[in-house]
Amino acid sequence: MDVSGFLAGLPALLGIVGFVVYQILQHFGKTNAIVSAIVQKLRLAAPERVSDQRLTAGAVDRLLRRDDSLRRLISEQDFTLLKKVLNQQFVTALVVYVLCAALCVFGVLQYVRQQNAIKISDIDVASPGRDHTLVDLDPLVVNWKNEGEAKQLRVYLENVVDHSRSQAYTVESTNRTVTFCPEDYRQIRRLRDKGQQNAFHVVLEGPNRVFTSNEFELRVGVQLLLVADAHKATLAALIDNTLVQGYNYEAKVVLPRKKTLTPHVLGGTITSKADWPLKKPDSIDWQSAKIVFFSPEHDQSIVRPSFLIDQSLGVAPALDVPKCGP
């Protein structure tokens, strides 16, 4: 049993303990003063008929009802006081028993409810290729494990610093996965310079409970964009569609030719961006164009190639839009 299960069943345990303690006090606790005075009178008047054992108010009442001669030994006032003591003890016992029973029922219901309640664990965030480096140019795949009843969850990313929230998705807990595209969390990225990273965590809101993942770092990505038209090709390093000024890197653009195995290769050491004229753009298989990033080596994990090829070169618009949401 985990801690939450123990806490849920604690009222039932308290009810049982309370009942036991009350019974112990009834048998071994201090006797009521009125009852003690009546028992003392009876023992003085008829010691052979009154037991030396501890007598409760109920036991004294039964003794007097069975033996009229003992009843005549005490005054009417004493008998009336004994009845009041019996009534008070009855009310007290009734309250204690009802309270203990209510605690037991409440504890059992809470324990059953807690055992059937939704439980989320092992919340994990990864890029689609399970790359260990999370970059804010990639979709983020959130996975989790669930137990208990299936419930709807509202899932979103939250910036740890200012608590701003991304696009939220409503999913069934049994789905166990949801994907956030860069557009979903673009507005909550605060640090936007190369080399920086933003801290986030995943929040899963259930009907009665909120589950939060461990904090994770999302690095600022560099987009290496190849732009080509009928006249020239341009390779540029961008962050948020803005040129990264003074960024020195080594990269090459490999452009396969349609009628020969020898590709057309552009590139080398570049500062921010570079342009190359194109003499025969129609001879290039633009669908197979590639960008190869060499250095700085420590930036290889944050650089993402992308292409913007003019449709006049026979390239259809890209249709491989990542699937966002559940």
N, C-alpha and C positions, 0 to 999 in steps of 0.2 A: 504494500500500500504506500502510495506517495504522500507527500505532505498535504496536498489539497484534499485527497481522499480522507486522511485522518481528520483534518479540520472540518470537513463536511459531516463526518460521523460523530464529532465531538459532542454536540448537544445530546445525542442519544446516550453516550457514555456518561455525561453529567447527570442525566435523568436517572440512570441506573444507580450511580454512586449516591445521588441524593436520596433515593428510596432506601438504600441499604443503611446510610448514615441515620436516617430518620428512625428506622426500625431499631437500630442499636441504641439510639438515645431514648426511645420509648422503654426499652427493657433495662438499660443501665444508667440512664440519666437521673438527674435530681427529681425526687418525687414532689408533687404539688404540695404546698404547705397545708392547704385545707384538708387534703386527703390524709396527710401524715397525722394531723391533729385528730381526725376521726378514728384512724387506725389505732392511735395511742389510747384513746378513750375505750375502745373495744377491748384492747389487750389488758387494760387495767381492770375492766369489769368482768371479762370472761376470757382469761388467758388460754384456757384449755380448748376453746373453740375458734380462736383466731391464730392462724399460722404465723410463725416467726419470719417467713419469707417476705420478700418485698411485694407489696400489694399495690396494684394500679387502681385508678378510680373505677374502672370497669369491673375489676375483681371485687372491690369493696361493695359496689352496687349489686352484683350477683349474690354475694354473701348475705347481704341484708334482705334480699328478696327471698332467699331460701329459708332464712331463720328469722321469724317474727320476734323472737325474744331478743335477738341482737338489735333488731330494728328499734325496739322500745328503749334501748340503752342510749341512743343518741337523740338529740332534740330535733324538732321539725326544722329549725333554722339550719342545723348541720346537714340534714337530708336535702334541703333546698339548695344549699351551697354545693353539695356533691353533684346534684343534677346540673347545676350551672357549669361546674368543672367538666362534667361529661359532655355537655353540649359544646363547650369551647374546644375540647379535645377532638370531638367529632368534626367540627368545622375546620380545625387546623389540619387534621388528617386528610380530610377531603381535599383541601387546597393543595397540600403537599402531593397527594396521589395524582390529582389532575395535572399539576405542574410537571411532575416527573413523567407522566404518560405523554403530555404534550411535547416535552423535550425529546422523548424517545421517538415519537412519531415524526416530529420535525427533523430530527437527526437522520432517521432512516430515509425520509423523502429527499433530504439534501444529499445524502450519500448516493442514492440511486440516480438523482439528477446529475450529480457531479460525474458519476461513472459514465453516464450516457452523453454528457456534454461534449461539444467539439473540442478537440485538442490538436494544436498545430505545433510541429517541431521540425528541426533540421531545415530551416529556411535558408536557401542557397541562391546565390546570384552568379550567373556565368554568361559569357558571350556564346553565340550560337556554335562556335567551333570548340567550346570548352577551354578557350585560351585563358590562362591565369591572369593575364593583364586585361583589366576592364578599361575600355576607352569610350569616350562619350560620342564617338561616331558610329558605334555599333548598337544593334538591338541588345537588350538585356533580358535574359531568360531567367525568371524567378521560379524556383521549384520548392516544394515543401512536402512534408508527410502529415497525414491527418488520421485521427481516430475519432470514434464517437459518431454522433448523428451527422448526416450531411446538412450543411447550412450554407447560405449565401455569404460570401465574403466580399468586402470592398477593399481592393488592393491598390496601393499607390506607393510611389517613392517619396521620401521626405528628406529635404536638406537638413543635415544635422545642425548647421550653424543658425539658420534663420527660420527653420521649420516650414519653409515653403513646400508646397505639394505639387506633384506631377499630375498628369492625366490619371484618373482612377478608373479601374475596370471592376465590374461586378461579375464574380465567377462562383461556381459551386466549389465547396471545399474539396470535393472528391476529384475535381479536375487536376489539382496538384501542380498546375503550371500556368503561367501567364507571361506574355512577352511585351516588353516596353520598347517601342521604337524610339530613335533619337528625338523625333518631334514630340513625343509624349513628355519628355523631361527636359527639353531644351530651355524652357523658361525658368527652371530652378537652378541652372548652372551659374554660379556666381564668379568663379575664378576662370579667366579666359586666356591667360598667357601660356605660351609653350612651357612645358615642364611643371605646370601646376596641376593640382588635383582637387576635386570636390568630394566631400564626405557625405554619404547618404546611408539611409537604412530603409528596408522595406517594411511597410505597415499593412497588416491584414486585420481589418475590422470585422468582427463577428457580431451576432445579435446582442451578446452580453459580455463580450470580452475582446480585447485588442491584443494582437500578437505582433511583436517587433523583432526584426532580424538583428544580427550583429552589424555594427557599422562597417561599411566597405568604402574603398577609395576608387573614384572614377577619374582616370587621367584625361587631361585635355589632349585630344587627338589632332593630328596634322593631316589635312586632306591634300594629297598630291594629285592635282587635277591636270589632265591632258585635254587641251582645247585644240581642235583641228578644224580647218575649213579648206577650201580649194586652194588657198595661197600659202598658209603657214601652219605650223604646229607650235603650241606653247605649253610648257610644263611649269606649273606654279605651285608653291607650297602655301596653303591657306588655312586660316582658322576663322570660322564663322564668315566665310566668303571674303575675308580680308587677308591681303598678302602679309606673310610673316617676314617683316623687314630684317635684312641682315642675316638670314638663316642660310648657312653654308651646308650643302649636302651633296652627295654623289649619287646619281641615279641615271638610268638609261631607259629609253623608250625603244621597244622592239616592235617594228612594224613588218609583219610577214608580207611578202609579195605574192600576187596571185599566180604568176607564171614562172617563178623560180624559187628554189629552196633557200636562197640567200636573202635574209631579211634586211630591211633598211633600219639601221641603228642610229639613234640620236642620243645626245646627252653627254655626261661627264661630270665635272665639278660645277655646281650651280649655286649662285647666290640668289635666293628667293625665287627667281623665275628665269626662264630662258626661252628664246624664240628661234625657230629654224624654218627656212623657206622650204616649200614643197614643190618639186618640179613636176612630178607625175602622180598626183594623189589618187587618181583612178586606178593605178596599178597596185594599190595597197589593199590588203584584206583587213579592213578596219575592225571587223568583228572579232579578229584574233589578236588585236593589238594588246601589248602588255607593258607594264611599268615595273622596272626592277630597281628597288632601293637598296643601296649598298652601305652608305654611312651618313651620319654617325651611327655606329652599330647599336648604341643604347637607345636610339630612336626607332629602331625597326619595329618594336612592339606597338608604337603609337601612330605610325604612318599608315594611312589607308589610301590606296590608289582609286582614282575615279576618272571617268571619261565623259567628255562633252564633244561629240563628233557631229559635224554638220550633216543633216540628212541628205544634202545634195551629193554626199560621197557614198550614198547607198546604204546608210546605216539607219535601221528602224529605231524608233524610240524604245528605251529600256522598259521592259514589262515586269522584271523580277523585283517587284516591290515587296519588302519584308512584311510578313503577317504580324499584325499587332493585336494585342488582347489575348483572350483565352485560346 
